[in-house]
Amino acid sequence: MALHVSVEDKALLRVEPENMVNYLSQLIVEKLPERPLRIPKGLDYSRLRTAMQKCIGTFAEVR
């Protein structure tokens, strides 16, 4: 299974290096697909997605 999040190169160029982890973390949490094109049989993707959002979200500043 592969997941991806599209990031615009122009948007990345505007982010200061010290803010990059926060920016990418927020972007991934916001844009993580609700449902990928293919889900392996038996995988609870909703539960996986929630866990990934929590894990990645810990790197983002809470605003």
C-alpha positions in Angstrom: 0.0 0.0 0.0 1.3 3.4 -0.9 0.0 6.8 0.3 1.0 10.1 -1.1 0.3 13.8 -0.4 0.9 16.3 -3.2 2.9 19.4 -2.3 3.3 22.4 -4.6 6.9 23.3 -5.2 6.1 27.0 -5.1 4.5 26.6 -1.6 7.6 24.8 -0.3 9.9 27.6 -1.6 8.0 30.1 0.6 8.5 28.1 3.8 11.5 29.0 6.0 13.7 26.0 6.7 13.0 26.2 10.5 9.2 25.9 9.7 9.5 23.0 7.2 8.7 20.1 9.6 5.6 22.0 11.0 4.4 22.9 7.5 4.8 19.3 6.1 3.2 17.8 9.2 0.2 20.0 8.9 -0.1 19.4 5.2 0.1 15.6 5.5 -2.5 15.6 8.3 -4.9 17.8 6.3 -4.4 16.0 2.9 -4.1 12.4 3.9 -6.6 10.6 1.7 -10.0 9.7 3.1 -9.7 6.5 1.1 -6.9 5.3 -1.1 -7.6 3.8 -4.5 -6.9 0.3 -3.3 -7.1 -1.1 0.3 -5.6 -4.4 1.1 -8.2 -7.0 2.1 -8.9 -6.9 5.8 -7.1 -3.6 6.5 -9.1 -1.1 8.6 -7.9 2.0 6.7 -10.0 4.4 8.8 -8.2 3.2 12.0 -4.8 3.4 10.2 -5.6 6.9 8.9 -6.5 8.1 12.4 -3.3 6.7 13.9 -1.2 8.2 11.1 -2.8 11.6 11.6 -2.1 11.5 15.4 1.4 10.3 14.9 2.3 12.9 12.2 0.3 15.6 14.0 2.6 15.4 17.0 5.3 17.1 14.8 2.9 20.0 13.9 2.5 23.0 16.2 -1.0 23.3 17.6 -2.5 26.6 16.5 
